[in-house]
């Protein structure tokens, strides 16, 4: 049904407008009396084989929604009702900003991909903190909500650490985890922050603010808020290794692999259509091989000492299972959800449960990083 709706209606509506309409419908459905409960009964993963432990919590399944869909935390619980077990809101910046001029979001339907150059459009960290503080989850939801934070566009690179820290100070007391987004291609100079000599002081500045926020009596409990970094797929292998080593050294809780790519290689969409869409980050199916390569390299470097969150090109249960075997504890989708529709999280979780049981696992977590050495070597050569 959704495939027909997409083919006959949604694909002809400008992408950003379609997103706004679709997200509005999801939020509206969730406030109808009994609708949120019914959605959860249909979509929420219930098979115990799917349970995973991450960031000090047990989740009913490994699939969450990546940052970028709910930029201002206006509907994380409505999205959770569709079967996502965690939702990452943002990217949010210290100050509100309008983002780049429209149009700034484009579909490449032939590739099941998106190009975006949104530019961190959001209402600012204070507005997000207020929304997260006033959340009233319906139906007993224990949804994990993380906050993805980025650099304000007008802030120079030299002041980036203080800018990230200002956002973290507000969000650490109200988010379940924080992600440092240093990998979007749509803020000039942002990806330079992935260099270890710049990333180290940024992480230190953010870490220093998080206990400060708790000391002010704003935190909900005494737990330490997990801190992750999100990296680009376009990094050289030696830079991936360097970030992995830094994450271990500084005691980060995880790495998200990966953000969107600036590459336009091997697309089925006509070159003229791609050129018309212009600059921005590419997400979806074309990102799959590179995102998987980065995940495997990280797993080889850090083992099970960090939580690895796989993002980029996950469309099917087979894609999701491949990421689990490659070392991902958690999975994130965005473009797969756009093309797959509201029942997409349910299909992914059910497919994963079947594969886990067929492989003889009592828990899907037992499959994390379970690729055999020959299979892994073959996959690296293929990538």
N, C-alpha and C positions, 0 to 999 in steps of 0.2 A: 504494500500500500504506500509506504513512504517512498519507495523507488519510483512509483508512478507520479506521486506528488512532486518529487524532485525533478523528474524528467519533463513534466508538463507545465509546472508552475515555478518552483523555486529557482531553477537554473536560469530563468529569464528575468528574475528580479535582481537588481544590483546586490552584490554579495553582502555589503555591510547592512543594507536595508533588510535583507532576508535574515541576517543574524539577529538584528534588533527585533524583528517580528517574531521569529522563532523562539528567542529567549523570553520575550514577553508572554508568549503563549504557555511556555513551560512554567513560568512564575504564576501566571493566572490559574492554571490548572491545579497547582499545588495548594492554593488557598481555598479552593472549593471544599466545603465540609466533607470529610471522608475520602477525598481524592488522593491526598498524600499517603494515607494509610493503604489505599487500594493500589496505588502505584508501587509502593514498597513491597506489598504482597506479591505482585507480579514480577518486579524487576530486581529486587534486592537479592544478592547471592545468599542462599540458605544451606548449600552443601558444605558440611564441615571440612571436606577435603580442601576447600579453597582458603581456609583461614591462614592468615600470615601475621607474623609479629614484626612490627617496625616502629621505631621511634617511641618505644615504651608502651605501645598499644597493640591490642589484637584487633585486626580488621577482618571482616567476613569475606574479603576477597582482595586480590592484588591490583585491580584496575581502578584508576582515578582519572580525573579530568585535568588536563594540563592548563597552565596559566594562559591567559589571553581570551578565554571565553567569557568569564565573569571578571571584568577588569576592576570593578568597584565593590565587590562583595555584596551585590544586590540580591543574589538568589542562590547561594551555595546549597542550602538545604533542599530547594526545589530540584536542583541538579542531582543531589544525592538520592532523591526519591526515584530517579531513573535507573539506579543500580550502581552508580559510582560510589566507591567506599571512601574516597577522599577527593576533595576538590581544592585545587590551588588557585587562589584568587590573585588578581593583578595582571600584569605588572603595574605596581603602584610606585609613585615617586613622592619625594618629600613635599613638593608643592603641586597644586593642580596644573595640568597642561592640556592643551587642546589636541596635541598630536599633529601629524602631517596633514596637508591639504587632501581633501577628497577628490577623486576616488583613490582609495588606498588599500582595498582588499579585492582580490581577483580570483576567479576559479579557472583552473585548467582541467576541464572535465575529462578530456581524453587521457589525462595522466592521474586522475583522482587526486589532484593536488590543489593547493592554494598558494598565492603569492600575497604577502602583506607587507606594507610599510606604514603601519598604524602610527608608530612613533610614540608609544607609551601614553596614549590618551587616557586620562584618568582624572578623578576628582581630588586626588591628593591623599596623603597618608592619614591626616586627621579625620577626614570623612570616613575612610575605610575602618579606622580603629573604632569610631563611634558605632558603625554598623555591626562590626563583629562583637562589640561589647554588648549590644542590645539584641543579639540573636535569640530567637525563641524557637528552637527546633521543634518540629511537630512529630508526633507519633513515636516519641522516645528515641529519636535518631542519635546515634553516637558518631556522626560523621566527623572525620578528621578534616580540618580546614587549615591549609597552609597559606602563607602570604609570600608572593614573589615580588622582590623589591629591585628597583633599578635606579639609575642616575637621572636626575633632573636635567633636561636637555641644555639649559642655559648655564649649568654649573660646569666650570672647567675641570679637566682631568685632575689637576692638582688638588682640587677640593672634593674629589669624588668620595673619599673615605668619610669625611664629615657629613656629606649628603646622605650616604647610605646609613650611617649611624643615626642620623636624625629620624629616618623612617623606622629603623629597627627599634628605636627607643619607644615609639608609639605602638608598634605592632607586637613586640615580644610578649606583652602581658595578655594579649587577646587572641593570638594565633597559636595553632598547634605545632607549627614549625615555620622556619623562615628560609627563603631561598635567595641567594645573591645572584641576580641575573647580570652577568658580565658578557653576554654572548649574543644579544640581539644585534642584527646588522642595521637597525633603523635609527639608532642614536649615534651621531658622529663621534668616533673615537672610543665608543663603549668597549669594543672587543679588545682594545689595547690593554684593558684592565685584566685580561686573562694572563698576561705575562706575570710570571711568579714574583718579580720584584715589585709589581704594582698590586698584585692580588694579596700578598702577605700583609701589608699595612691596612688594606681595606678590611680583611677578615678580622684583624686585631682590633680595629676601631669599632666594628660592629659587636664583636664579643664583649668589649669593654662596656658598651651601653646596655647590654641585656641584663646583667646583674643589677645595674643602676636602676633600671625600670622596676625590677622586682623589689629592690630596697625601698623604693618609693611607696610600696604597699599596693601596687596596682595588679600584681599577678594573682591569678586564680588559685595557685598552689605553689609548692616549693620546687616543682620539677624544673629541670633545665630545658630550655626550649631548644630543640634540635636545629642545627644550622647546616644548610647544604649550599652547594654552588652548582649553577647550570652552565654547561660549556657548549661551545659550537662544534658542529661536525666538521668544520673546515680546518681545524687545527692539524698541524703536522704531528706525526706520531711521537716525536720527542717532546713536544709541548704537552700532549696528553699525559705522558709519563711524568713530566715535571709537576703538573697540577695534581696528579694522583699522589705523588710523594709529598707535596705540600699539604694536601688534605689529611694524610696520615700524620704528618709532623705536628700540625696544628689541632688535631683532634676533631676535625669536621665529622658530621654524622652521616654524610652521604654526598653523592654526585648525581646530578640529572644529566643523562646523555641521550638525546642532544636537543639543542635548539634548532632553528631553521637554518637552511643553507643558502649561500649566495650563488651556488653552482646552478647552471642551466643545462647540464649535460644529459644526453640520452632521453630527451623528452619527445613524446608522441605529438604533442600540441604543435601546430605549425609555427615556425620561427617568427613569422610576422605577428602572430597573436601574442607570443611570449614577449616580443619586443614592445608591443603596444602596452602590455601590463607594466613594463618598466622595472625599476629597481625594487628590492625588497627581499624578504626571507621566503624561501620556498619550503613548504611542508607537504606531507602526504607520501604517497607510494614511492616517488622517485628518491626519497631520502632513506629508504629502507636499508640498502646495502651499506651505506657509509655509517649510519647510526648504529647498525649492528657491529660493524668493525670497531667503532669507538668503544662500545660496550664491552666487547671481548678483550680489547686491549686494557681497559680499566680493570676488568676482572683478573686478568693475568698479573696485573701490577699490585692490586690491593687484596685479592682473595676475598674472604668474607669479613674483613676488618671494617669495611664501610658498607652502608646500604647503597646499592646502585639502583637508580630509577630509570627505566628504559622509556624513551620517548622518541617519536619520529618514525613514521611509516608503518605503524601498527594498524592493520585493517581487519585481520581475520584471527580466529583462534590459533591457527598454525603460526602466524606471525608472533602472537603473544607467547605461545609455548616455546618458540625458538628463543625469545628474549629471556624467558625464565631459565632455560637450559644454558644460555650464555652468561648467566650470572645476575640477572635482575631480580631483586626482591619485590619491587613494585613496578607497575606499568602505568603509563599515562597516554591518553589519546586526546586528539582534538580534531584533526582533519578526517580521521576515520569515523568519528561521531557525526561530523557535518554531512558526510556522504552516506553514512549508514543509518542515521535516524535515531529516534528515541529508544528503540529496543536494542540498539547496538551494544550497550554495556551488558545487557542480559545475554546476548548471543556469545559474546567473548567469554564471560564467566562460565556459562554452561559448557562451551567447547573446551575450556581449560579443565573443568571438572572431569569431563569424559576422558581427556588425555591423561590426567593424573591418575585416575583409577585404572585405566588400561595399562599404564606403566607400573602399577602395583604400589603406588605411594599412598600412605595414610594421610599425608599432608602435602600440598603443592610446594611447601617450603623445602621439602626434602629434595625437590628437583632442581633447586637453584644452583646454577653452575655445574650441572650434571653432564655436560657434553664430554664425550670421550676424547682423549688426546688426538687420535687419528681424525675424528670428525672435526675437531677444532682446527687442526692444521690444514685440513682440506678447505674449510670455510675461509680461513685467512688467505689462502692462495686464491680462492674464488673472488674474494673482495678485492 
